[in-house]
Amino acid sequence: MSEVLSSTIAKVYAREMMYQLDTKKFIDYEHSRLFPTTPLFVDGGGMMFGILVAIDDKKGEIVVLKAFSGEYQGNSSIDGYVPPTYDEATYHTLLQESDKEIKQLQKEGSFTHSQALSIETQKKAHMLHSFHCIDGKIRTLEDIKSNSLLPSGTGDCCGPKLLSEAFRRNLKVVSMVEFFYGNSPKHIHKGYSSPCETRCEPLLPLIIGLDILYVDSHIIVVNKPNGLLSVPGIGPDKQDCVVNRVKSLIIESIDSPSVHRLDMDTSGLLVLGLTKESQRDLSIQFMNREVTKSYIALLDGILMQESGEITLPFRLDTENRPYQIYDEKKGKIGTTMFKRIGVEPYKDRHATRVEFTPKTGRTHQLRVHSAHEKGLNMPIIGDRLYGTRLEGERLMLHAATLTFIHPDTKKVMEFVTKAPF
């Protein structure tokens, strides 16, 4: 994952923290000074620290939060640092009881059972973590859809702890940075570091509500989940969207960074302009059809054609918004290229996986072109407007590729994501 937040301001506070650690030689240098830094300089004894700078809008104050990864000398809570994301008493009781059982099993020679118990304990420990997220909800590691056991220590890193505490306190995040302090063959003393891929990469999108593929001072590219609006709608229940999550996370963003949209039910790639110049440049690229996009869809049935082009005129049904209807006289032309990828089983029937490359960007274009009898006559699975959606089913449409020119560097930017179905 790219670095989500600017680190410039946080580095100022990080350098001050390094100075205090150097001179005071205690982790809790602002408080009781019970934890000296000496253990950090034995072989492999260093540790990751983090700084998050935020704004408390209600008080009009700058807030600086500090964190360390994991535990220090067996302590997960130290004065001056954000707390762990789990209840310590429950966590340590679980580990102590499990440790006794594991040692007894090993003493009896039951190494297979002791290993199984160790894995089960790790799973239970992970479930004790809870994270305050950008949308106000509290989530656990159970909300991460993973087919494998999460690495030990997931949830203990600086980034997730800092962000969870900031969102718990309704702070507006400005800047965040992590640095290593101490002796280690793998890290540089006082060296800055990005969030780790193994523990943080699956967790940060859960907390910040965005799977960010790229961000700089001009643009941001996200992989939108299905079920989330691209832009805010009308009414308080329709304010949670990609745009508002970006604005909550990146304080420098302009008020209206959107340059294109995906339907709420569609997942996939979105690019937004963080400055007026970038937003205007990207909007012109979309208007001039200089942006290349492709989608992956799963159609309900067996498509016999290998490839082709669909061109249909359609417009909004003003009495049944947002439904689009075929209209040869008043409709606007939409054109889509399609290519069959293959036929595959889906529940109790067959489905066809296709790649769509739209040449125009009409509302619901791919959904209409798939379902209408003058198109493919085969709705996208899970389409509640133009087909049938079963309980618990999603729209099987994903914006898989996106290519455009960076508005500042003028370099070609290409992004690819795998369809989650």
N, C-alpha and C positions, 0 to 999 in steps of 0.2 A: 504494500500500500504506500502511496506517495505520502509525504509529510502533509498532514491535514491542515495544521495551523501554522501561522507565522511564528518563528522562534526569536525574532529580533528583540522584542521588548523583554521576553522571558530570559534571554541570555544576559541582560544587564543584571537582573536579580540573581541569576545563577552564578555569575562571577562574584557577586557580593557574598553569596552563600559559600562558595569555595574559599574565599578569603577568611570567613569566619571559622570554617572547618580547619583551615591551615593554622590560624593563630590561636583560637580558643581550644582546639583539639578535643572537642566534645560534639557528638551528634546533636544533643539537645542544648546547644550553646546559648539559647535565649532563655533557658529555664533552669532546671535543677542541676544540670551537668552530671548526670548519673551514668552516661554512656560515652566513654572515651573513644576516640577514633583509632587508637592503637591497633585493635584487631583487624582493621581494614588493610593494614600494611604487612600482614603475614602473607606467605605464599597463597595466592588464590583467595585472598580475603576481602577484596574490594566489593563495591556494591553500586547499584544504579540509583541515582536520585533524580527527582523531577521537580520542576517549577511550573506553575500555571498562574497566569495573570488574568484577572477578570474584573468586571465592573458590577458593582451592586447599584442598580438603577434607583432603588428605593432610597438608599442612603446617599447616593451620589459619590461613592467612594471606590477607590481601587483596592482590590483584594488580591493578595498573593498567597497561594497555597503551595505547600511543600509535601513531598512524598518520598518514600524509599521503597524499593522492590523487596517483596518477601518479608522475612523477619530479620531483626538485628539482635544477636546474642539471645535468641529465643523469644524476643518481644516483637509483637506486631503493632503495638500501640506505644508511641513515644511522644511526649509533650512537644507541640509545635508542628506535628505532622498530621496529615489526614488519617482517619482511622481505616482499618481494613474493611473490606466489603463483606465481612461475615461476622457473626457473633462469636467472640473469642472463646467464651466458656464452653459453648456447644462444640466448637471446632476442636479445642484441645482435649475435651473429654472423649470425643470420637477417636482421635489419634492415639490417646493413651490406652483406651480399652482395646483398640485394634492391635496396638503394638504388643500388648501382653499376650493376646491370642496368637499372633504371628510367631512370637518367640517360643511359645509352648508347642505349636505345631512343628516348628523347625527342630525343637529339642526332641520331638517324637519321630522325626524323620519324614514328616508329611510335607515335603517341600512343594508339591503340586498344589495342595490345599492352602498352604501359606501364601503362595503366589497369587492364587485366586482371591484370597481374602484381601491381599494388598491392593489388587486392582479394584475390588468392590469398595474398599475404604476410600480409595482415590475418587471414585465416582461419587460416593456420599459426601466427601469433602467439597467437591466441586459444586454440588447442589446447595451447599450452605451459602454460597456467594449470591448477593443480590446487588443490582446496579440501578441507580437512578439515571434515567435516559432523557434525551433532549425533548421528547414529546410529553414528559411528565409521568410516564409509566415506569414501573419498577419491573425489571426483568432478571432472570437467572441464567446460569450457564445452560440450563435445560432448553432454553429458547434458541440456542445455537444448534442448527441441524447438522450433526456430524455423524458419520458412519463409523468413526474410530474414536478411541479414547483420547480425550483432550490431554495435552501435555501437562505434567505435574507443574504446579505453580501458575496455571492459567487463572487470571483474575487478581494475581498478586503484584502485577507490574505497576509502575508509576502511572502510566497514561490512563488506564481504566480507573484506577483509584482517584486520580485527580479530577477526571471528567465527571465521574459519578458524584463526587462531593460538590463540585461546582453546580451541577444540575439539581442536586438535592437542595442547595441553598438558593436556587433560582438566579444564579449569577450569569452574566453575559461573558462568555469566554473570549479573550483577546489574543493570548499568546501562550505557547507551551513549549517546553524543551526538556530533554533528559540528558544527563551526563553521568559518566562513570567516575567514581572516586575511590582510589586505593590501588592495591597491587593485584594484577591479573595478567596471565600470558595472552589472554584473548582480547583485552581491552586496553585502551590508552588512558592513563590517569588524567582526569579532568577533560577527557575527550567527549564531545557531544555525540549523541546516538539517536537514531530513528526508532520508533516503536518496533519491537521484535516481530518477525513474521509468524513464528510458531504459536506464541501465546496471545499476542495483541491483534494480529490481522483478522482472526475470526470474531474477535470480541468488539473491537472499536465500531464497526458498522452497526452492531446491536445497540451501542450506547448513543452514538451520535445520529443514528437513524439514516445514515447515508453510506453507501458503498462507493467511496471516492476512488476513482481510478487515476485521476490527474488533477492537480491544482497548482496554480501560480498566481501572481498578482493580477492577471488579466482574465483568466478563464478557469472554469472548473468542469470536469467531466464526471458524471455519476452513473452508476448502474441502478436504475430505479426499480424497486420491487413492484410487483403487481399489487393493486389495492391502494396505492398511494397516488394522490393527485399530483400533477405536474405544477400547477399554479393554483392559488386560492380560489375557491368558489364563493358563492353568495351564502352568507349565514355563518354563525360561529362554529358550526359543526363541520365546516368545509375549509377551515383555515390551515389544517395540517397538510403540508404539501412539500414538494422538493424545494420550491423557491423560499418558503418561510424557514425551512430547516437550514438551507444554505445561509440565509441572512442571520439566523441565530448563531450559526457557527463561525461565520467569517464576517467580522464586524465592518470590514472595509467594503463589503459588497454594496452596490447600488440598490435602490429600492425595487427596481423591476429588471432583474438580470435575465429573464427568460427570453429565448430566441426561437424556440420551437417547443412542441408539446408531444407527449404520449398520452393516450387514453388512460384513465385510472386503472383499467383492467389489464393494460399492456405493460410488460416489464421491458427493461433494456436501457440503452445508452441515451443520455441527454447531455448536451453541452450548454453552459450558461456563461454569459459575459459579466464579469465582476465590475467592470468600469463602463462608463457611458460609451467610450470609444470602441471598446471590444464588443459590447452589446450591439452597437450600430453596425459594426463591420460584419459580425456573424449573421445578423438579420439580413443584411444585403446579400451575403453568400447564399442563404436559404431562398431568398426572394428570386435570385438569379439562377437558382437550381445548380449551384456550383458545389453543393454538398452531396456526397454519396452516402446512401443508407441502404441497408438490407435487413430483412426480418426473417425469422424462422417461425413457421406456423405448423400446427398439426390439424389437418382437415378431417372432417367426419366422413370417411368413406375411402374408396379407392379411386384415385385420379389416374386416368388412362394416358393423358397427354404428358409428354416428357418436359415440354417447355412451351412458352408462348407469350403473347401480349394481350392484356385486357384493357379495353378502352370503353368506359361507360359515362354517360352524363347523369349526375344525381345532385340532389339538393336537400336542404333541411325540411323535414315535415314540421311546419310551424305549429301544428296542433298536437304533435307528439314528440316534443324535443327529448333527447338529441337525435332521434331516429332520422336516418337519411333515406330518401326514396328516389327511385329511378324516374327521370323526367327528361325526355328528349328535347323539349322546348325551353324550359327554364333552368335545367340542370347544368352544372359546370363539369367539363370533361375531366376525368381522372384516368391516368394511364399507369399500369403496373406490369412489369415483366415478372414472369414466374418460372421456376425450374423445380421439377420433381426430384427430391433427394432419395425417397424410398417409401415403401409400404411397410407398416409395422403393426403388430397387435396392440389394441387399446381396449382394456377391460374385456367386454364380450363381443368385440367387433374389430374391424380393421380401420386403420387411419393412414393418411398419407402425409409424410413430412415434406414440406416445400420451402423453398427460399423465394421471398418476394423482394423485388427491387422497384420501389415506386419512383416514377418519373415526375409525378406531381404530389402535392401534399394536402389532399382534401380530407376533411373530417371523416373518420371511419372508412377511409378508402379501401384498405385491405379487407376489412370485414365485409363491406358491401360487395366488393369484387369477388370474394370467395363465395358468399351465400347466394347472390342473385342468379336467377336462371339464365340471364344473358352473360353472366360471368362464368365461374367454375361450377355453379350450382351445388356447392358443397361448403356448408358453413364451417368456420373454425370451431373446434371443440371448445365448449365452455362459453360460447358467445351468448349472453343472456338477451341481447337485442335482436340478432339476426339468426339465431339458432336455438339451441337448448342447453341450459346449464343444470347439471345435477348438483345435489347438495355436496358441498365441500370441494367442488371443481373450480378451477381457475380458467381464464381465457388463455388458450394455448397459442399466444402470440408474443414474440420477444424481439426487440430491436437489437440485432446481434452485431452489426458493424456500423461504424460512423467514420467518415473521412472529410476533413475540412482543412482550410488554411489558417494557421494561427494568426490572429489579428495583429499581433505585435511583431513576432519574429518572422512571419511569412513562411514558416516551414510547414510542410504537409504533416498533419496529425492524423494518425490512423489508430482506431481502437476496435478491439474484437472481444466479445464476451460469448460464453457458451449458454445456450438456452437451458433454463432450469427444468426442462421436461423432456 
